[in-house]
Amino acid sequence: MHIEFRHLRTIKAIHDTGGLARAADLLNITQSALSHQIKGIEDQAGVELFVRRSKPLKLSAAGMKLLAAAEDILPRVADLEAEFAGLVAGKSGRLHIAIECHACFEWLLPVLEQFRKAWPEVDVDIRPGLAFDALPALRREMVDLVISSDPEDLPETDFTPLFDYEPVFVASSANPLAEKPFVEAGDFADQTLITYPVERTRLDVFTELLIPAKVEPAAIRQVELTAVILLLVASNRGVSVLPDWVVRQLRSNSDYVTRPLTAQGKTRRLYAATRSDDTSRPYIAHFTRLARQEAVKLQRG
């Protein structure tokens, strides 16, 4: 037995309208064509689908079973068609994000709050990206966008610039380094450096300062949460280096001092990595615009 969607639509139309003529009008076919279609379904099924000579036309027990299938399947097909149409129009899709930095949540969550209102049909999820390689996951389509400060020359992958930021030294106002206008690599030699629990190659203080200078801090303490890092720094249990958008609120707090790394300071750039085929999708392009705008607000705040 071969049942097509048009057969299900036919059964439902006849049930809803109560007659062949009105059902034919609803389906935009002739009554003769509709009658042939019904006979074809009945021949395949080997049962009658209608109670003959009933007015209005009624479904048989077998017809009612086919109607139940139609009422279950047709709405799901309509939902799929609407979803596919949304994908073609760029109104729906998936945006699963991997993040290669702990501190990015500070600006990312406000961006996603704006994004969900503009794109309610896009499925959004966040994958921190710290326990696995985010860029290989992007290529395997496990995620759709990676927030990274380390662009790579990868096939079929675009790195769209988001914004520049400054890694900033943070210490307690009671720390002797508070007297300096800026800090250098050698200043960390007798300090406990408080970092996020990630590889050194993902930490600006190492890649931009300590590794090139071949300087090792006196001790390293790894902490998961930004708020706890700042608490420990305020208690003079160590020093840290954090992005400028994190430390902006500390400028007026007398418990802390913030200083540039070296006299010239250091500048880094964040990127949104996407598969090349997806970069121009409207909702992904909108996400990158929102990210740029939010970063500017945080850095000026």
MONOR-V550987 format. One record per residue. N is the residue number from 1. RES is the residue in three letters. SS is DSSP state (helix for helix, strand for strand, loop for the rest). PSI is psi as a letter, one per 40 degrees, with the letter a starting at -180 (* if undefined). BURIAL is I if it has 9 or more other ideal C-beta (glycine too) atoms within 8 Angstrom, else O. Layout:
BEGIN
N_RES_SS_PSI_BURIAL / N_RES_SS_PSI_BURIAL
END
This chain:
BEGIN
1_MET_loop_h_O / 2_HIS_loop_h_O / 3_ILE_loop_h_I / 4_GLU_loop_i_O / 5_PHE_helix_d_O / 6_ARG_helix_d_O / 7_HIS_helix_d_I / 8_LEU_helix_d_I / 9_ARG_helix_d_I / 10_THR_helix_d_I / 11_ILE_helix_d_I / 12_LYS_helix_d_I / 13_ALA_helix_d_I / 14_ILE_helix_d_I / 15_HIS_helix_d_I / 16_ASP_helix_d_O / 17_THR_helix_d_I / 18_GLY_loop_e_O / 19_GLY_loop_i_I / 20_LEU_helix_d_I / 21_ALA_helix_d_O / 22_ARG_helix_d_I / 23_ALA_helix_d_I / 24_ALA_helix_d_I / 25_ASP_helix_d_O / 26_LEU_helix_d_I / 27_LEU_helix_e_I / 28_ASN_loop_f_O / 29_ILE_loop_i_O / 30_THR_loop_i_O / 31_GLN_helix_d_O / 32_SER_helix_d_O / 33_ALA_helix_d_I / 34_LEU_helix_d_I / 35_SER_helix_d_I / 36_HIS_helix_d_O / 37_GLN_helix_d_I / 38_ILE_helix_d_I / 39_LYS_helix_d_O / 40_GLY_helix_d_O / 41_ILE_helix_d_I / 42_GLU_helix_d_I / 43_ASP_helix_d_O / 44_GLN_helix_d_I / 45_ALA_helix_d_I / 46_GLY_loop_e_O / 47_VAL_loop_i_O / 48_GLU_loop_h_I / 49_LEU_loop_e_I / 50_PHE_strand_i_I / 51_VAL_strand_h_I / 52_ARG_loop_i_O / 53_ARG_loop_f_O / 54_SER_loop_i_O / 55_LYS_loop_h_O / 56_PRO_loop_i_O / 57_LEU_loop_h_I / 58_LYS_strand_i_O / 59_LEU_strand_i_I / 60_SER_loop_i_I / 61_ALA_helix_d_O / 62_ALA_helix_d_I / 63_GLY_helix_d_I / 64_MET_helix_d_I / 65_LYS_helix_d_O / 66_LEU_helix_d_I / 67_LEU_helix_d_I / 68_ALA_helix_d_O / 69_ALA_helix_d_I / 70_ALA_helix_d_I / 71_GLU_helix_d_I / 72_ASP_helix_d_O / 73_ILE_helix_d_I / 74_LEU_helix_d_I / 75_PRO_helix_d_O / 76_ARG_helix_d_O / 77_VAL_helix_d_I / 78_ALA_helix_d_O / 79_ASP_helix_d_O / 80_LEU_helix_d_O / 81_GLU_helix_d_O / 82_ALA_helix_d_O / 83_GLU_helix_d_I / 84_PHE_helix_d_O / 85_ALA_helix_d_O / 86_GLY_helix_d_I / 87_LEU_helix_d_I / 88_VAL_helix_d_O / 89_ALA_helix_e_O / 90_GLY_loop_e_I / 91_LYS_loop_d_I / 92_SER_loop_i_O / 93_GLY_strand_a_I / 94_ARG_strand_h_O / 95_LEU_strand_g_I / 96_HIS_strand_h_I / 97_ILE_strand_h_I / 98_ALA_strand_i_I / 99_ILE_strand_h_I / 100_GLU_loop_e_I / 101_CYS_loop_h_I / 102_HIS_helix_d_I / 103_ALA_helix_e_I / 104_CYS_helix_d_I / 105_PHE_helix_d_O / 106_GLU_helix_d_I / 107_TRP_helix_d_I / 108_LEU_helix_d_I / 109_LEU_helix_d_O / 110_PRO_helix_d_O / 111_VAL_helix_d_I / 112_LEU_helix_d_I / 113_GLU_helix_d_O / 114_GLN_helix_d_I / 115_PHE_helix_d_I / 116_ARG_helix_d_I / 117_LYS_helix_d_O / 118_ALA_helix_d_O / 119_TRP_loop_g_I / 120_PRO_loop_e_O / 121_GLU_loop_e_O / 122_VAL_strand_h_I / 123_ASP_strand_h_O / 124_VAL_strand_h_I / 125_ASP_strand_i_O / 126_ILE_strand_h_I / 127_ARG_strand_h_I / 128_PRO_loop_d_O / 129_GLY_loop_e_I / 130_LEU_loop_d_I / 131_ALA_loop_e_O / 132_PHE_loop_i_O / 133_ASP_loop_h_O / 134_ALA_helix_d_I / 135_LEU_helix_d_I / 136_PRO_helix_d_O / 137_ALA_helix_d_I / 138_LEU_helix_d_I / 139_ARG_helix_d_I / 140_ARG_loop_e_O / 141_GLU_loop_f_O / 142_MET_loop_d_O / 143_VAL_loop_i_I / 144_ASP_loop_e_I / 145_LEU_strand_h_I / 146_VAL_strand_h_I / 147_ILE_strand_h_I / 148_SER_strand_i_I / 149_SER_loop_e_I / 150_ASP_loop_g_O / 151_PRO_loop_i_O / 152_GLU_loop_i_O / 153_ASP_loop_g_O / 154_LEU_loop_i_O / 155_PRO_loop_i_O / 156_GLU_loop_f_O / 157_THR_strand_h_I / 158_ASP_strand_h_O / 159_PHE_strand_h_I / 160_THR_strand_h_I / 161_PRO_strand_h_O / 162_LEU_strand_c_I / 163_PHE_strand_i_I / 164_ASP_strand_i_O / 165_TYR_strand_i_I / 166_GLU_loop_h_I / 167_PRO_strand_h_I / 168_VAL_strand_h_I / 169_PHE_strand_h_I / 170_VAL_strand_h_I / 171_ALA_strand_i_I / 172_SER_strand_i_I / 173_SER_loop_e_I / 174_ALA_loop_e_O / 175_ASN_loop_h_I / 176_PRO_helix_d_O / 177_LEU_helix_e_I / 178_ALA_helix_d_I / 179_GLU_helix_e_O / 180_LYS_loop_i_O / 181_PRO_loop_d_O / 182_PHE_strand_i_I / 183_VAL_strand_i_I / 184_GLU_loop_i_I / 185_ALA_helix_d_I / 186_GLY_helix_d_O / 187_ASP_helix_e_I / 188_PHE_helix_e_I / 189_ALA_loop_d_I / 190_ASP_loop_f_O / 191_GLN_loop_i_I / 192_THR_strand_h_I / 193_LEU_strand_h_I / 194_ILE_strand_h_I / 195_THR_strand_i_I / 196_TYR_loop_i_I / 197_PRO_loop_g_O / 198_VAL_loop_i_O / 199_GLU_loop_i_O / 200_ARG_helix_d_O / 201_THR_helix_e_O / 202_ARG_helix_e_I / 203_LEU_loop_h_I / 204_ASP_helix_d_I / 205_VAL_helix_d_I / 206_PHE_helix_d_I / 207_THR_helix_d_I / 208_GLU_helix_e_I / 209_LEU_helix_c_I / 210_LEU_helix_d_I / 211_ILE_helix_d_O / 212_PRO_helix_d_O / 213_ALA_helix_e_I / 214_LYS_loop_f_O / 215_VAL_loop_h_I / 216_GLU_loop_h_O / 217_PRO_loop_i_I / 218_ALA_loop_d_O / 219_ALA_strand_i_O / 220_ILE_strand_h_O / 221_ARG_strand_h_I / 222_GLN_strand_h_O / 223_VAL_loop_h_I / 224_GLU_loop_d_O / 225_LEU_loop_h_O / 226_THR_helix_d_I / 227_ALA_helix_d_O / 228_VAL_helix_d_I / 229_ILE_helix_d_I / 230_LEU_helix_d_I / 231_LEU_helix_d_O / 232_LEU_helix_d_I / 233_VAL_helix_d_I / 234_ALA_helix_d_I / 235_SER_loop_e_O / 236_ASN_loop_f_I / 237_ARG_loop_e_O / 238_GLY_loop_i_I / 239_VAL_strand_i_I / 240_SER_strand_i_I / 241_VAL_strand_h_I / 242_LEU_strand_i_I / 243_PRO_strand_i_I / 244_ASP_helix_d_I / 245_TRP_helix_d_I / 246_VAL_helix_d_I / 247_VAL_helix_e_I / 248_ARG_helix_d_I / 249_GLN_helix_e_O / 250_LEU_helix_e_I / 251_ARG_loop_d_O / 252_SER_loop_e_O / 253_ASN_loop_h_O / 254_SER_loop_e_O / 255_ASP_loop_e_O / 256_TYR_strand_i_I / 257_VAL_strand_i_I / 258_THR_strand_h_I / 259_ARG_strand_i_I / 260_PRO_strand_i_I / 261_LEU_strand_h_I / 262_THR_loop_i_I / 263_ALA_loop_d_O / 264_GLN_loop_e_O / 265_GLY_loop_i_I / 266_LYS_loop_i_I / 267_THR_loop_h_O / 268_ARG_strand_i_I / 269_ARG_strand_h_I / 270_LEU_strand_i_I / 271_TYR_strand_i_I / 272_ALA_strand_h_I / 273_ALA_strand_h_I / 274_THR_strand_i_I / 275_ARG_strand_h_I / 276_SER_loop_d_O / 277_ASP_loop_d_O / 278_ASP_loop_e_I / 279_THR_loop_d_I / 280_SER_loop_e_O / 281_ARG_loop_h_I / 282_PRO_helix_d_O / 283_TYR_helix_d_I / 284_ILE_helix_d_I / 285_ALA_helix_d_I / 286_HIS_helix_d_I / 287_PHE_helix_d_I / 288_THR_helix_d_I / 289_ARG_helix_d_O / 290_LEU_helix_d_I / 291_ALA_helix_d_I / 292_ARG_helix_d_I / 293_GLN_helix_d_O / 294_GLU_helix_d_I / 295_ALA_helix_d_I / 296_VAL_helix_d_I / 297_LYS_helix_d_O / 298_LEU_helix_d_I / 299_GLN_helix_d_I / 300_ARG_helix_e_O / 301_GLY_loop_*_O
END
